């Protein structure tokens, strides 16, 4: 929980009026299964797209959480960071994993030719998505909507930043998170949407 809070959970967002992302206290999470669910963002964890975009930006900034503002000029005048959430070493490890997600994993739909994109897919269950196991004596017991393949059963997530490079004075310039309600898997629908936002952002900077 301390790590999640270092990234911005359980604290008011920098932007007034924005929803707060929360994770339950350790003693309130529940059994081992609930702990595992919470670790991957399920259970009673509540996250916003702003929060997840900030996490992507934090990894891009080598573990330094940015201050988020809607005022472009204030962003350049005021303090640039809100504290360290992770070490540079941990952030580089996360970046390598996120690069692999886009280069050959579940987020290949976010790839941009000539640009290193670091990203992570997410698929959040809205209801039980376990495939129905029919009784051999009643093969028709599972209705069509219980086969575990209804895309409306899950929200599709994708968080990313680009360009994922720290050399020759170049740094990542755009961080984004996309969440599409009832849209299936993150890699199938949210990743290509994030790619379009990244392309627009990189083209404008």
N, C-alpha and C positions, 0 to 999 in steps of 0.2 A: 504494500500500500504506500509506503514511503516513496518508492520509486515513481509510482503513478502520480503522487502529489507533487513530486519534483518536476514532473512534466506539465502540471497545471490542473490536475483533478482536485476536487474538493476545495476549490478556491474561486472567488469571483473572477470572471474574465476581465481582461483589460478594457474591453469595449462595454460601456454601460448598456444594460438591457439585454445583453447576450445571455443565453442560458448557461448555467453552470454544469460542467461534467462531473459526475460523482462515481465513487467506488465505495462500497460499504467498509466499515472498520473491520479489521481482521477477525475480531471475535463475533461479528455479526454475519459473516459470510456463510458459515455452515460447515457441512462435512467436506471430506476430501474431494468429492465430485464437484461440489459447489466452488471449492477453491480453484480447481482446474478450469471450470467454466469461467470464473471471474478472470483468470489469467489470460484468457483468449478473448475477453470482452463480452462474454455472455453473462448469464445469471442476472444479477441486479446492477450491473455496470451500466451507466448512462453516459454516452459520449455524443458530442456535437461534431459537425463537420469542421467548425472553427477549431475545436480542440485538436482534432486529428491532423488538420493542416498545420497547426502550430507544432505538433510533435514531429511532423515531417521536416518542418523548417528547423527545429531544434537539432535533429540529426544532421541536416545539411550544414548547420553552423557548428559542427563538431561538439555538440552537447550543450551549447549555450542557448537557453530559451529566449526567444525574442519578445520584446514588448509589442503587442498588437494594437494598432491604431488606425482609424479611418482618415486621419489628418496626415497627408503626405509630408508637409513641411515639418510638422511636429516630430515625425518619425526620424527626420534627419537632424533636428535640433536637440532632441532630448536623449536620455540614456538609451543605448542600443540593445541592452540585454536585461532580462529579468532574473538572472541567476543561472547557475550551472545545474543541468539535470543529469548529465552523464559525462564520463571522461571522454577525451578525444579518441582514445583507443577503442572504447566501447562503441562510439559513434561510427568509427571507420569500419568496425566489424558489421554493424547494422547496415551500413551503406553497401558493403559488399554483398550482403544477403539480399538487399533490396534491388541492387543491380541485376542479380541473378534472377529475381522474380520477373523482371522485364525482359531480360535477354533470352531466357529459355524456360520460364516458369509459368505461373498462372496469370501473369500480367503482361504477356507479350503484345496484347492489343494496345498497350500504352507506348510501345516503342516508336521513337521518332528517328528517321534516318539522319545520321551524322550528329546526333545528340545523345549523350549518356543520360538516361532517365532511371532514377531510383524510385521504386514504388512497392506498395504492398496491397494485395487484395484483401477483401473481407466479405463474408457472407453471414449475415446475422439472422438467425431463425426468429420468425414471428409466431410460429406454432410448431407442434411436434412434426418433424420431417422424417421420422423413421419409417422405413418401408414396411408395409403390412405383410405379415407372414401368414398366408392362408392355411387353414386347417385342411389336411389332405382329404378329410371326409366332407369338407365343405369348400371346394375350390372357388366358389363365387362369393366367399365371405368378405373379400377385400373390394371395396368400391373403387372405381377408377381414380378418385381423388385421394386415395390412400397409398399410392404407389411411390411416393417420395420424389416426384419429378415435377411438381407444380411450382413454377417460378415465383408465383405470388406468395409462397410460403416464406420467402426470405427478402431482406433488404440487401442491396448490392452496394459495396463500399470499395473505394480505391483512394489511397493517399500517396502522394508522390512529390518529387522535386526534381528540378533540372536547371542547368546542366550539372550533373553530379561529377564535378571535377574541381580540384584545388591545386592548380599549378599555373605558372606563368601569370600570376596575379588574377586569374579568373576564379570566380566563385559562383555557387548556385544562385539563381536570380528569382525563380518562381517556385512556390510551394502551393499545393492544391489538395483538396479532398472532395470527393464526389460521393454522395449517398443517394441512391434511387430506391424509393419505397416499392416493395413488392416486385422487384425487377430481377430476381434470380441471383446468379453468382456474380461476384464483383469483377472477375476477370472478363466475363462475357459482356456486361453492359456498362459498369462504372469505369472500367479501365479505358475504353475508347473515348468516353466522354471526357475523362481527365486529360487524355492526349490532346483533344481539341483545345482545352483551356490552356494547357502548357504551351501549345504552338502559338496561340494568340498572345499569351503573356510574353513569351520569348521574342515574338515579333515586335512587341510594343516597347521592349526595354533596350 
